[in-house]
Amino acid sequence: GDIKTAQTSSGEVQARAAILCMGAQARKLEQILRQYPEIHFTQKVESNQLFFTLPSEPLRKLQAEYFFYLWDEAKNEARLVTSWDTTDEDLERFEQSLKRAF
């Protein structure tokens, strides 16, 4: 019989690689955040979005350095999102900021 091959454009390959990268970086960020017992995840990490609560003082310090959404201000619930261009260096800088904040 005929063997059919899937033809994939380079754009599709790049898009798939970017999605995998976002997920990998989200998992790395999750592991960084889990080092802090004061941080509590409010939703299971299933994509490049991380939802968690943290105490007011560390939150204030992080917001002085980074912009991120407060998903629920009353609970100090934040949302961080990794992107296709989130680097290991970005995560290392954020980890150092967390250490200073806590």
N, CA, C and O atoms as CSV, one atom per row, in Angstrom:
chain,resi,resn,atom,element,x,y,z
A,1,GLY,N,N,0.811,-1.175,0.000
A,1,GLY,CA,C,0.000,0.000,0.000
A,1,GLY,C,C,0.862,1.249,0.000
A,1,GLY,O,O,2.085,1.210,0.137
A,2,ASP,N,N,0.177,2.321,-0.156
A,2,ASP,CA,C,0.858,3.622,-0.151
A,2,ASP,C,C,1.228,4.017,1.280
A,2,ASP,O,O,0.464,3.795,2.220
A,3,ILE,N,N,2.373,4.585,1.414
A,3,ILE,CA,C,2.784,5.149,2.700
A,3,ILE,C,C,2.556,6.646,2.608
A,3,ILE,O,O,3.131,7.332,1.762
A,4,LYS,N,N,1.711,7.133,3.489
A,4,LYS,CA,C,1.422,8.566,3.478
A,4,LYS,C,C,2.314,9.247,4.505
A,4,LYS,O,O,2.460,8.784,5.636
A,5,THR,N,N,2.892,10.331,4.093
A,5,THR,CA,C,3.741,11.085,5.012
A,5,THR,C,C,3.034,12.377,5.380
A,5,THR,O,O,2.337,12.991,4.572
A,6,ALA,N,N,3.237,12.753,6.597
A,6,ALA,CA,C,2.658,14.017,7.057
A,6,ALA,C,C,3.614,15.133,6.684
A,6,ALA,O,O,4.783,15.131,7.068
A,7,GLN,N,N,3.105,16.062,5.946
A,7,GLN,CA,C,3.930,17.208,5.597
A,7,GLN,C,C,3.610,18.328,6.580
A,7,GLN,O,O,2.458,18.730,6.745
A,8,THR,N,N,4.638,18.806,7.211
A,8,THR,CA,C,4.482,19.842,8.202
A,8,THR,C,C,5.325,21.035,7.789
A,8,THR,O,O,6.506,20.900,7.468
A,9,SER,N,N,4.706,22.192,7.801
A,9,SER,CA,C,5.463,23.391,7.442
A,9,SER,C,C,6.421,23.753,8.562
A,9,SER,O,O,6.226,23.351,9.709
A,10,SER,N,N,7.452,24.510,8.231
A,10,SER,CA,C,8.412,24.911,9.257
A,10,SER,C,C,7.729,25.777,10.311
A,10,SER,O,O,8.127,25.765,11.476
A,11,GLY,N,N,6.712,26.521,9.914
A,11,GLY,CA,C,5.959,27.342,10.882
A,11,GLY,C,C,5.238,26.483,11.904
A,11,GLY,O,O,5.199,26.813,13.089
A,12,GLU,N,N,4.660,25.364,11.433
A,12,GLU,CA,C,3.973,24.450,12.350
A,12,GLU,C,C,4.960,23.812,13.314
A,12,GLU,O,O,4.667,23.669,14.501
A,13,VAL,N,N,6.121,23.431,12.813
A,13,VAL,CA,C,7.152,22.833,13.661
A,13,VAL,C,C,7.592,23.839,14.718
A,13,VAL,O,O,7.729,23.495,15.892
A,14,GLN,N,N,7.812,25.074,14.301
A,14,GLN,CA,C,8.226,26.111,15.248
A,14,GLN,C,C,7.141,26.368,16.295
A,14,GLN,O,O,7.447,26.562,17.471
A,15,ALA,N,N,5.887,26.371,15.875
A,15,ALA,CA,C,4.790,26.593,16.815
A,15,ALA,C,C,4.710,25.461,17.834
A,15,ALA,O,O,4.506,25.708,19.023
A,16,ARG,N,N,4.868,24.230,17.376
A,16,ARG,CA,C,4.841,23.088,18.299
A,16,ARG,C,C,6.013,23.148,19.274
A,16,ARG,O,O,5.853,22.862,20.461
A,17,ALA,N,N,7.187,23.519,18.775
A,17,ALA,CA,C,8.370,23.642,19.637
A,17,ALA,C,C,8.152,24.742,20.680
A,17,ALA,O,O,8.543,24.590,21.837
A,18,ALA,N,N,7.538,25.832,20.273
A,18,ALA,CA,C,7.283,26.937,21.206
A,18,ALA,C,C,6.326,26.498,22.313
A,18,ALA,O,O,6.516,26.859,23.475
A,19,ILE,N,N,5.306,25.726,21.963
A,19,ILE,CA,C,4.354,25.241,22.966
A,19,ILE,C,C,5.057,24.306,23.949
A,19,ILE,O,O,4.821,24.393,25.155
A,20,LEU,N,N,5.906,23.426,23.459
A,20,LEU,CA,C,6.654,22.528,24.348
A,20,LEU,C,C,7.572,23.315,25.265
A,20,LEU,O,O,7.704,22.989,26.445
A,21,CYS,N,N,8.202,24.344,24.732
A,21,CYS,CA,C,9.105,25.175,25.525
A,21,CYS,C,C,8.339,25.894,26.631
A,21,CYS,O,O,8.807,25.954,27.768
A,22,MET,N,N,7.169,26.439,26.310
A,22,MET,CA,C,6.358,27.128,27.324
A,22,MET,C,C,6.021,26.180,28.462
A,22,MET,O,O,6.114,26.555,29.631
A,23,GLY,N,N,5.631,24.958,28.131
A,23,GLY,CA,C,5.281,23.977,29.150
A,23,GLY,C,C,6.475,23.590,29.999
A,23,GLY,O,O,6.356,23.443,31.215
A,24,ALA,N,N,7.629,23.423,29.362
A,24,ALA,CA,C,8.840,23.060,30.108
A,24,ALA,C,C,9.231,24.182,31.056
A,24,ALA,O,O,9.608,23.922,32.199
A,25,GLN,N,N,9.149,25.411,30.603
A,25,GLN,CA,C,9.511,26.544,31.452
A,25,GLN,C,C,8.495,26.711,32.585
A,25,GLN,O,O,8.863,27.094,33.696
A,26,ALA,N,N,7.236,26.430,32.314
A,26,ALA,CA,C,6.215,26.502,33.366
A,26,ALA,C,C,6.500,25.467,34.450
A,26,ALA,O,O,6.337,25.752,35.637
A,27,ARG,N,N,6.922,24.278,34.054
A,27,ARG,CA,C,7.254,23.240,35.039
A,27,ARG,C,C,8.470,23.646,35.871
A,27,ARG,O,O,8.513,23.390,37.074
A,28,LYS,N,N,9.452,24.275,35.235
A,28,LYS,CA,C,10.619,24.768,35.982
A,28,LYS,C,C,10.196,25.853,36.966
A,28,LYS,O,O,10.637,25.861,38.116
A,29,LEU,N,N,9.346,26.764,36.517
A,29,LEU,CA,C,8.874,27.833,37.398
A,29,LEU,C,C,8.067,27.253,38.548
A,29,LEU,O,O,8.183,27.717,39.683
A,30,GLU,N,N,7.261,26.257,38.272
A,30,GLU,CA,C,6.493,25.595,39.323
A,30,GLU,C,C,7.429,25.030,40.394
A,30,GLU,O,O,7.170,25.188,41.587
A,31,GLN,N,N,8.507,24.376,39.978
A,31,GLN,CA,C,9.452,23.799,40.938
A,31,GLN,C,C,10.131,24.887,41.775
A,31,GLN,O,O,10.379,24.695,42.965
A,32,ILE,N,N,10.426,26.015,41.156
A,32,ILE,CA,C,11.014,27.139,41.900
A,32,ILE,C,C,10.034,27.623,42.962
A,32,ILE,O,O,10.412,27.811,44.118
A,33,LEU,N,N,8.779,27.824,42.576
A,33,LEU,CA,C,7.770,28.341,43.507
A,33,LEU,C,C,7.478,27.351,44.627
A,33,LEU,O,O,7.214,27.760,45.757
A,34,ARG,N,N,7.522,26.064,44.332
A,34,ARG,CA,C,7.216,25.042,45.342
A,34,ARG,C,C,8.278,24.961,46.451
A,34,ARG,O,O,8.059,24.299,47.466
A,35,GLN,N,N,9.398,25.614,46.269
A,35,GLN,CA,C,10.420,25.652,47.312
A,35,GLN,C,C,9.982,26.505,48.513
A,35,GLN,O,O,10.600,26.450,49.576
A,36,TYR,N,N,8.927,27.279,48.337
A,36,TYR,CA,C,8.473,28.196,49.375
A,36,TYR,C,C,7.160,27.692,49.971
A,36,TYR,O,O,6.130,27.698,49.296
A,37,PRO,N,N,7.191,27.256,51.233
A,37,PRO,CA,C,5.968,26.721,51.846
A,37,PRO,C,C,4.849,27.760,51.967
A,37,PRO,O,O,3.682,27.404,52.134
A,38,GLU,N,N,5.205,29.029,51.884
A,38,GLU,CA,C,4.196,30.093,51.984
A,38,GLU,C,C,3.412,30.274,50.689
A,38,GLU,O,O,2.375,30.937,50.671
A,39,ILE,N,N,3.911,29.681,49.605
A,39,ILE,CA,C,3.242,29.777,48.307
A,39,ILE,C,C,2.360,28.554,48.133
A,39,ILE,O,O,2.806,27.418,48.294
A,40,HIS,N,N,1.098,28.807,47.800
A,40,HIS,CA,C,0.121,27.723,47.630
A,40,HIS,C,C,-0.506,27.827,46.245
A,40,HIS,O,O,-1.074,28.858,45.886
A,41,PHE,N,N,-0.399,26.759,45.479
A,41,PHE,CA,C,-1.017,26.743,44.152
A,41,PHE,C,C,-2.521,26.602,44.300
A,41,PHE,O,O,-3.004,25.788,45.088
A,42,THR,N,N,-3.251,27.394,43.544
A,42,THR,CA,C,-4.709,27.369,43.609
A,42,THR,C,C,-5.312,26.573,42.461
A,42,THR,O,O,-6.486,26.205,42.503
A,43,GLN,N,N,-4.513,26.308,41.445
A,43,GLN,CA,C,-4.965,25.496,40.318
A,43,GLN,C,C,-3.829,24.575,39.911
A,43,GLN,O,O,-2.654,24.915,40.051
A,44,LYS,N,N,-4.189,23.422,39.412
A,44,LYS,CA,C,-3.191,22.478,38.911
A,44,LYS,C,C,-2.477,23.109,37.718
A,44,LYS,O,O,-3.112,23.746,36.877
A,45,VAL,N,N,-1.174,22.935,37.648
A,45,VAL,CA,C,-0.402,23.490,36.536
A,45,VAL,C,C,-0.529,22.539,35.347
A,45,VAL,O,O,0.038,21.446,35.341
A,46,GLU,N,N,-1.281,22.977,34.349
A,46,GLU,CA,C,-1.523,22.146,33.170
A,46,GLU,C,C,-1.150,22.842,31.873
A,46,GLU,O,O,-1.277,22.271,30.790
A,47,SER,N,N,-0.695,24.067,31.991
A,47,SER,CA,C,-0.321,24.816,30.793
A,47,SER,C,C,0.826,25.747,31.164
A,47,SER,O,O,1.585,25.457,32.089
A,48,ASN,N,N,0.957,26.837,30.467
A,48,ASN,CA,C,2.010,27.797,30.760
A,48,ASN,C,C,1.568,28.859,31.767
A,48,ASN,O,O,2.277,29.841,31.983
A,49,GLN,N,N,0.403,28.667,32.382
A,49,GLN,CA,C,-0.112,29.594,33.383
A,49,GLN,C,C,-0.026,28.964,34.766
A,49,GLN,O,O,-0.381,27.800,34.955
A,50,LEU,N,N,0.455,29.755,35.740
A,50,LEU,CA,C,0.561,29.286,37.112
A,50,LEU,C,C,-0.234,30.230,38.004
A,50,LEU,O,O,-0.044,31.446,37.965
A,51,PHE,N,N,-1.118,29.665,38.800
A,51,PHE,CA,C,-1.964,30.429,39.719
A,51,PHE,C,C,-1.599,30.027,41.139
A,51,PHE,O,O,-1.566,28.840,41.461
A,52,PHE,N,N,-1.323,31.012,41.992
A,52,PHE,CA,C,-0.886,30.710,43.351
A,52,PHE,C,C,-1.127,31.907,44.269
A,52,PHE,O,O,-1.280,33.041,43.814
A,53,THR,N,N,-1.156,31.626,45.561
A,53,THR,CA,C,-1.243,32.700,46.551
A,53,THR,C,C,0.097,32.804,47.260
A,53,THR,O,O,0.852,31.837,47.360
A,54,LEU,N,N,0.369,34.009,47.750
A,54,LEU,CA,C,1.572,34.247,48.529
A,54,LEU,C,C,1.323,35.396,49.486
A,54,LEU,O,O,0.422,36.202,49.257
A,55,PRO,N,N,2.107,35.490,50.560
A,55,PRO,CA,C,1.905,36.545,51.547
A,55,PRO,C,C,2.088,37.947,50.944
A,55,PRO,O,O,2.757,38.117,49.925
A,56,SER,N,N,1.488,38.927,51.587
A,56,SER,CA,C,1.468,40.306,51.086
A,56,SER,C,C,2.853,40.915,50.909
A,56,SER,O,O,3.124,41.537,49.882
A,57,GLU,N,N,3.724,40.748,51.883
A,57,GLU,CA,C,5.035,41.403,51.810
A,57,GLU,C,C,5.886,40.879,50.651
A,57,GLU,O,O,6.406,41.686,49.880
A,58,PRO,N,N,6.047,39.567,50.498
A,58,PRO,CA,C,6.784,39.091,49.319
A,58,PRO,C,C,6.114,39.497,48.003
A,58,PRO,O,O,6.794,39.805,47.024
A,59,LEU,N,N,4.793,39.495,47.988
A,59,LEU,CA,C,4.061,39.912,46.791
A,59,LEU,C,C,4.415,41.348,46.432
A,59,LEU,O,O,4.697,41.647,45.272
A,60,ARG,N,N,4.401,42.229,47.410
A,60,ARG,CA,C,4.720,43.638,47.174
A,60,ARG,C,C,6.139,43.783,46.624
A,60,ARG,O,O,6.373,44.546,45.687
A,61,LYS,N,N,7.080,43.050,47.208
A,61,LYS,CA,C,8.471,43.121,46.751
A,61,LYS,C,C,8.616,42.609,45.319
A,61,LYS,O,O,9.341,43.205,44.522
A,62,LEU,N,N,7.943,41.529,44.990
A,62,LEU,CA,C,8.020,40.996,43.623
A,62,LEU,C,C,7.383,41.952,42.623
A,62,LEU,O,O,7.884,42.117,41.510
A,63,GLN,N,N,6.284,42.579,43.016
A,63,GLN,CA,C,5.618,43.509,42.111
A,63,GLN,C,C,6.471,44.750,41.839
A,63,GLN,O,O,6.284,45.423,40.826
A,64,ALA,N,N,7.396,45.048,42.732
A,64,ALA,CA,C,8.300,46.173,42.497
A,64,ALA,C,C,9.286,45.856,41.367
A,64,ALA,O,O,9.816,46.767,40.731
A,65,GLU,N,N,9.525,44.578,41.122
A,65,GLU,CA,C,10.474,44.153,40.091
A,65,GLU,C,C,9.811,43.589,38.837
A,65,GLU,O,O,10.375,43.674,37.746
A,66,TYR,N,N,8.621,43.015,38.984
A,66,TYR,CA,C,7.966,42.312,37.882
A,66,TYR,C,C,6.505,42.738,37.789
A,66,TYR,O,O,5.853,43.047,38.787
A,67,PHE,N,N,6.018,42.742,36.549
A,67,PHE,CA,C,4.591,42.932,36.350
A,67,PHE,C,C,3.955,41.563,36.201
A,67,PHE,O,O,4.384,40.747,35.386
A,68,PHE,N,N,2.934,41.326,36.994
A,68,PHE,CA,C,2.124,40.132,36.785
A,68,PHE,C,C,0.727,40.408,37.319
A,68,PHE,O,O,0.515,41.308,38.132
A,69,TYR,N,N,-0.206,39.619,36.846
A,69,TYR,CA,C,-1.607,39.833,37.186
A,69,TYR,C,C,-1.939,39.284,38.562
A,69,TYR,O,O,-1.497,38.202,38.951
A,70,LEU,N,N,-2.723,40.054,39.279
A,70,LEU,CA,C,-3.350,39.514,40.478
A,70,LEU,C,C,-4.682,38.962,40.024
A,70,LEU,O,O,-5.556,39.709,39.585
A,71,TRP,N,N,-4.833,37.677,40.129
A,71,TRP,CA,C,-6.044,37.006,39.678
A,71,TRP,C,C,-7.176,37.296,40.650
A,71,TRP,O,O,-8.312,37.534,40.239
A,72,ASP,N,N,-6.861,37.274,41.946
A,72,ASP,CA,C,-7.840,37.579,42.988
A,72,ASP,C,C,-7.116,38.372,44.072
A,72,ASP,O,O,-6.420,37.804,44.913
A,73,GLU,N,N,-7.289,39.690,44.038
A,73,GLU,CA,C,-6.571,40.563,44.964
A,73,GLU,C,C,-6.900,40.270,46.427
A,73,GLU,O,O,-6.032,40.388,47.292
A,74,ALA,N,N,-8.130,39.896,46.705
A,74,ALA,CA,C,-8.541,39.640,48.087
A,74,ALA,C,C,-7.762,38.479,48.703
A,74,ALA,O,O,-7.570,38.432,49.918
A,75,LYS,N,N,-7.317,37.550,47.868
A,75,LYS,CA,C,-6.589,36.365,48.352
A,75,LYS,C,C,-5.087,36.439,48.081
A,75,LYS,O,O,-4.351,35.513,48.421
A,76,ASN,N,N,-4.623,37.549,47.463
A,76,ASN,CA,C,-3.231,37.625,46.991
A,76,ASN,C,C,-2.928,36.497,46.019
A,76,ASN,O,O,-1.840,35.921,46.032
A,77,GLU,N,N,-3.912,36.190,45.171
A,77,GLU,CA,C,-3.718,35.136,44.169
A,77,GLU,C,C,-3.138,35.755,42.899
A,77,GLU,O,O,-3.750,36.620,42.273
A,78,ALA,N,N,-1.951,35.291,42.540
A,78,ALA,CA,C,-1.254,35.815,41.370
A,78,ALA,C,C,-1.311,34.816,40.227
A,78,ALA,O,O,-1.555,33.625,40.420
A,79,ARG,N,N,-1.080,35.339,39.032
A,79,ARG,CA,C,-0.979,34.493,37.849
A,79,ARG,C,C,0.302,34.864,37.121
A,79,ARG,O,O,0.504,36.022,36.754
A,80,LEU,N,N,1.159,33.884,36.916
A,80,LEU,CA,C,2.345,34.061,36.091
A,80,LEU,C,C,2.180,33.208,34.847
A,80,LEU,O,O,1.591,32.128,34.887
A,81,VAL,N,N,2.709,33.712,33.740
A,81,VAL,CA,C,2.588,33.011,32.469
A,81,VAL,C,C,3.965,32.938,31.826
A,81,VAL,O,O,4.640,33.955,31.666
A,82,THR,N,N,4.376,31.732,31.458
A,82,THR,CA,C,5.610,31.600,30.698
A,82,THR,C,C,5.284,31.744,29.212
A,82,THR,O,O,4.150,31.532,28.783
A,83,SER,N,N,6.290,32.101,28.454
A,83,SER,CA,C,6.122,32.343,27.032
A,83,SER,C,C,7.132,31.531,26.250
A,83,SER,O,O,8.023,30.909,26.828
A,84,TRP,N,N,6.995,31.538,24.953
A,84,TRP,CA,C,7.940,30.830,24.090
A,84,TRP,C,C,9.345,31.381,24.256
A,84,TRP,O,O,10.321,30.680,23.987
A,85,ASP,N,N,9.463,32.643,24.702
A,85,ASP,CA,C,10.792,33.242,24.826
A,85,ASP,C,C,11.267,33.358,26.278
A,85,ASP,O,O,12.222,34.083,26.557
A,86,THR,N,N,10.606,32.647,27.207
A,86,THR,CA,C,11.068,32.611,28.598
A,86,THR,C,C,12.330,31.751,28.648
A,86,THR,O,O,12.311,30.578,28.277
A,87,THR,N,N,13.418,32.349,29.110
A,87,THR,CA,C,14.696,31.632,29.131
A,87,THR,C,C,14.994,31.098,30.528
A,87,THR,O,O,14.362,31.488,31.509
A,88,ASP,N,N,15.970,30.198,30.594
A,88,ASP,CA,C,16.434,29.722,31.895
A,88,ASP,C,C,16.991,30.890,32.712
A,88,ASP,O,O,16.841,30.922,33.934
A,89,GLU,N,N,17.628,31.839,32.044
A,89,GLU,CA,C,18.166,33.018,32.734
A,89,GLU,C,C,17.038,33.847,33.342
A,89,GLU,O,O,17.179,34.369,34.448
A,90,ASP,N,N,15.911,33.971,32.622
A,90,ASP,CA,C,14.747,34.679,33.175
A,90,ASP,C,C,14.293,34.008,34.469
A,90,ASP,O,O,14.012,34.675,35.465
A,91,LEU,N,N,14.225,32.681,34.436
A,91,LEU,CA,C,13.777,31.942,35.618
A,91,LEU,C,C,14.784,32.068,36.760
A,91,LEU,O,O,14.388,32.165,37.922
A,92,GLU,N,N,16.063,32.067,36.448
A,92,GLU,CA,C,17.088,32.230,37.485
A,92,GLU,C,C,16.994,33.606,38.135
A,92,GLU,O,O,17.126,33.731,39.352
A,93,ARG,N,N,16.766,34.644,37.319
A,93,ARG,CA,C,16.599,35.999,37.879
A,93,ARG,C,C,15.368,36.054,38.775
A,93,ARG,O,O,15.406,36.647,39.852
A,94,PHE,N,N,14.276,35.436,38.331
A,94,PHE,CA,C,13.067,35.430,39.144
A,94,PHE,C,C,13.304,34.674,40.439
A,94,PHE,O,O,12.829,35.093,41.495
A,95,GLU,N,N,14.022,33.582,40.374
A,95,GLU,CA,C,14.320,32.807,41.579
A,95,GLU,C,C,15.130,33.652,42.575
A,95,GLU,O,O,14.877,33.603,43.779
A,96,GLN,N,N,16.087,34.412,42.082
A,96,GLN,CA,C,16.865,35.295,42.962
A,96,GLN,C,C,15.971,36.372,43.574
A,96,GLN,O,O,16.140,36.729,44.740
A,97,SER,N,N,15.033,36.884,42.805
A,97,SER,CA,C,14.084,37.869,43.324
A,97,SER,C,C,13.214,37.257,44.417
A,97,SER,O,O,12.927,37.904,45.424
A,98,LEU,N,N,12.797,36.015,44.218
A,98,LEU,CA,C,12.006,35.317,45.250
A,98,LEU,C,C,12.805,35.191,46.543
A,98,LEU,O,O,12.275,35.421,47.630
A,99,LYS,N,N,14.059,34.834,46.425
A,99,LYS,CA,C,14.908,34.698,47.622
A,99,LYS,C,C,14.986,36.031,48.369
A,99,LYS,O,O,14.910,36.059,49.597
A,100,ARG,N,N,15.133,37.113,47.643
A,100,ARG,CA,C,15.187,38.438,48.296
A,100,ARG,C,C,13.828,38.793,48.912
A,100,ARG,O,O,13.767,39.389,49.987
A,101,ALA,N,N,12.748,38.427,48.229
A,101,ALA,CA,C,11.402,38.788,48.697
A,101,ALA,C,C,11.028,38.040,49.961
A,101,ALA,O,O,10.320,38.575,50.814
A,102,PHE,N,N,11.499,36.801,50.090
A,102,PHE,CA,C,11.170,35.999,51.259
A,102,PHE,C,C,12.270,36.106,52.296
A,102,PHE,O,O,12.175,35.496,53.361
